[in-house]
Amino acid sequence: MNAGPAAPTSHDTCRILSLDGGGAKGFYTLGVLREIEAMCGCPLFHKFDLIFGTSTGAIIAALLALGSSVDEIHALYLKHVPAVMRSHTSAGKSRALKRLVEIVFGSRKFSDLKTGVGIVATRWDFEKPMIFKASVEQAHGRKSTFVPGFGCSIADAVRASCSAYPFFQKVTINTGAGNPVTLIDGGYFRELFDASCPNCWTMLAIVSYPSYLDTKEAAARGNAEAMAALPELETGFADWKRRRACWEKEKLNTVEQLPDLQGDSLRFVLDVEPCERTRFALKVGDVTVWTEAGWYGCKERLPEFEALLQAKYGNRFAGLAVTPACTVIVYDL
């Protein structure tokens, strides 16, 4: 394996780059890495002995270790990641993710990497990490039988690391020894998604996973971490049900709730109220015609809004657009 020309200046030095997950948050990671790459003046695999990544960080880690520049990775993200995040079902997200890794990584193996790598996934059966490594120097014991990446392709390892169940389906891959392994995202029980406004970078929410129901299922199987987390999640779930009941009472439900408006062509925008980060504001021009609470992943509200606006304003209704800040909430990016 080629370790790259920028070997450590001392045998006591090991440079490690660790990249976390978070779906579309990978764009923010790339923004930071662009600055680091500019400071280094060369591709980052030259400067790091180990590049570890989980979920979206696994995509970036693998591409950096293959020699890609940050700008090249950013271009790939712009082209492929929105298609993954826009899918409305776990099956759709998983299909789009599979296409992404096949296009980006093809059949390349861990032996093709130019520096040390760790692609972190989680074994579903045991709820323990499974780390795909590139070099025997990374092995902890069993060095004589070490196989880079367990004999799997980079595409399979990255797809497993990105499969944030239940948002994506679980992935079963075969190791080089022919053993099937069922895997999910490497941040299971440990990772947070954040959702930030793409206009002003204000953080809108921090969302942990797995969900309440997944944690409840894991606790029933005897998982100690899930059992410890469950009481707090049960309190939160009860609060969510209370807030959902309040929303059901106040939501836009009939055309009589909408005001009469002037104009031959009415183009509406769904935005987020500035001081109420999960409260929607339905606007036409500078006029706010309706506000209500929103929640992450409430994409089913869009066709409901459109149907009510069409019914109220007829052929004067010219469409409903969603602002970038609101898109983060509606599609739970």
N, C-alpha and C positions, 0 to 999 in steps of 0.2 A: 504493500500500500504506500502510495506517495504521500508523505506527511506535509508536503509543501515546503517552500524555500525559507519560510520564516520560523525556523526552529527556535525554541526558547533559548534565551541567552545563558541560562543556567539549568543544570539538571534538576535543580530544586524548584524550578518555575513551571507551572502548568496553567496555560491560559484557557479559561472555560467561558463559553457563551451559552447562557441558559434562556430559552424562549418559551414563554407561557402560551396558553390557549386563549380562546374567546371569540372564535368565528371571525366576523368581519373586523374585529379589533386588530387583526393581523396588519391592517393598513397602518395603524398607529405604530406598531412594532417596526414596520419597514421605514417609517419616517425617522425613527431614532437611529436605525441601522444605517440609513443613508448618511447621516452626519458622522457616524463612527467610521464608515468606509472612506468618506472624504478626508477625515483626519489621518487615516492609515495610508491612504494613497495607493491601495491595491485591493484586490478581492479579499474578503474577510477570512477565507479558509487559510490564507497565508499567515494570519495573525493568531489563530486559535487552535489549540491542540485538541479540544473537545467542543463540539456544538451539540447541545441537548435541546430537544423540543418536544412538546406535547400538543396535540390537536392542531390548530392553525400554525403553531410554532414548529410542529414537526415538518410541515410543508416547507417552511422557510429554512429550517435547519438542514434538511436534505438537499435543497437547491443550493444553499451556500456551500455545503461540503462537496457538491458536484462542480463547483467553480463558477456558479452564476453570480453576476453582479446584482446589487440591490435593485437597480433600475430595471433589470431584466425580470426579476421576481415581481416587482411592482406591476409591470406590464402584464405578466401572467395572471396576477390577482385581478386586475381590472377586467381582463377578458373572461375569466372562468369563475371566480368566486361569487359574483352576483347571481349567477344561474343556480348555484347551490343554495344560497340563502333565500332566494325567492320561492323555492319549492314549498308547497303548503303541507306536505305530508312527510313522514319519516321515510317512506318508500321512495318518494320523489327526490328528497335530499340525498338519500343513499345512492340512487342511480346517478344523479348529477355528480356526486363526489367520486364515484367509480370512474366515470368518464374523465373527470379532471385528472386523477392520478395516472390513468392510462395514457392520456395525451401528454402530460408533463413529464412523466418518468419512464414510460414505455416498459421495456423489459430489463432496465438497468438493475444491477445487483449492488450489494454493499461493498463488494471488491472494487467497484468503480469510484468510490468516494476518495477524496483527496486529503481528508483529515479525519480525526476521530469523531464519531457521531453516536448519539443515543436517541432513538425514536421510542418514546414511552407510550405504551398501551397498558390496558388492564385486563387480566384474565377474568372472564365473567364467572367461571365456576368457583374460583378461589378468592376473587376480589383482591388480588395481589398484582403488583406491577409486573409487566413483561417488557424488558428493555432490549430493543434491537440494536446491537453494537456492530461496529465496523472492524475493529482490530482485536487480535488476541491479547494485546496489551491491556485492554479494558476488562478482560475476563477475571472473575473472582473464583478461582479454582477451576478444575476441569479444563485447563488450558490445552491439554493434548487432544481433546475432542471438540474444541471450540470451532464453530462454523459461523462466519460473518452473517449477521442478520438471521440466524437460525436457518439459513438456506432459503429464506424468502426473498422476494423481490422488494425493492424500495417502495414500489407502488402499493403492495399489499400491506407493508408495515405502516406506511403513512395513512392509508385508508383506515386501518384499525385504530390508529392513534386519534384520528379525526372523528370517529364514530361516537359522538356524544349522545349516548342512549339516555332518554327515549326520543330525542329530537331526530336521531338517525337510528337505523336498524343495527343490531349487533352484527359483527362480521366473523365468519368462520374461515380460517385459512389453513393451509397445510404447510408444515415445516418441511425442511429438506429431508428429514427422516420419515416423512409421510404421516406425521401425527397431526390430526385436526385440532385446532385450538380456536375457541370462541373468545373474541376480544371486543372491548369497547374503549372509549376515550381514556387516555392516560391520566386525566385529572379527576376521575371518578371519586366522589366523596371528598375531593380536596380542591377542586377548581371553582373559580368564580367567573361568570361572564359579566362584563360591564357594558352598559349601553350609554353612549355619549352623543350629544347633539353634534352632527357633522358640520354645523355652521359655526357654533361658538365653543365647542369642546366641553360644554358643561355636562357633567355626569348626570344622567337621568335615573339610573338605577344600577344596583349590583345584584345579580341574580345567581344564586347557587344551584347546583344540580348534583345529584338526581332530585327528582320532584318528591313531594310529600308521599305520594303513593308508592314510588319506587323505594323510598327509604323505609316505609312501613313494611313492604314486602321483604326487604333485606333484613330488617329487624326480626321478622317472623322466622327467617332462616337462621337466626342466631348471630348475625353480624354485630359485633360489639360496638363498632363505631356508629352504625345505624341506630342501635338501641339507645345509645347515649344522645343522639341527635333528635330522636323522635318526639320527646315531650315538647321541645321548643317549636318544632314544626307543626305539631297538633294545635298548639296555641295560635300559631300564625295562620293555619288553615281555617280555624274557626273565625278569626278576624276577617280573612278573605271572604268567607261566605256571608258574613254580616255586611261587608262593604258591597258585595255583589247584589245583595237584596236591596240595599239603598239605591244602587244604580238602576235596578229594574224599575223602581218607582219613578225615577227622575229622567230616564232616557227619552230621546225623541222617538215617538211611537206612532203618532198620527199626523196627518197633514194640517190639522187644525192648530197644531203647536207652532207651525211655521208662519212668519209674517207675510203680509202682502208686499210685493216688491215691484218697483217700476223697471222698465227696460225690456228690449226685444230679445236680448241674448244675455243670459245669466250664467256666468262661469264661477263656480264655487271652488273654494280651497278649504281643505281640512288641515288645521294647524294645531300647535300646542300652545296653550296659554302660557305667557312668560313666567308667571309666578306660581303656576300650578302644573308641574311637569308631566303629570299623567291626566290632565284635563284637556279635552278637545275643544277647539273653537271652530265652528263652521262659519265661513266668511264668504261674502261676495263683495269684491273690492275692499274698501275699508270698513265695511259694515259687518259686524258679527251678528249672525241671525240665530245662532244656537250654541250653547255650551253644555257639555256633560262630561262625566268622568270616563276615563279610558283605562285600558289595562294592556299589558304586554301580550302580543299575539292575537289581538282582537280583529283580525283581518275580515272576519265575517260581517263586521259592521259596515264596511265599505259598500257592498251591494245593497244593504238595507238603507243606508243614507241615500244612495242613488235612486232607489225605487221611490222613496218618499219625496225627494226633490222633483223627480219626473212627474209623479202624481199631482204635486202641488202646482208646479209651474208649466207643465205641459211641454210644448215644443220650444218654449223660451229657455228651458234647461239646456245649457250648452256643455255640460260636463263637470266632473268633480276631480280636482287634482289634490295630491297629498304632498305636503312640504317634506323636505329631507328629515327634519327633526321629528315629525309625526310618523314618517316611514319607519324609523327605528323602533317606535312603540308598536305600530300596527303589525309589523312583520317580525317583531321580537328579534331584531338583529344584534 
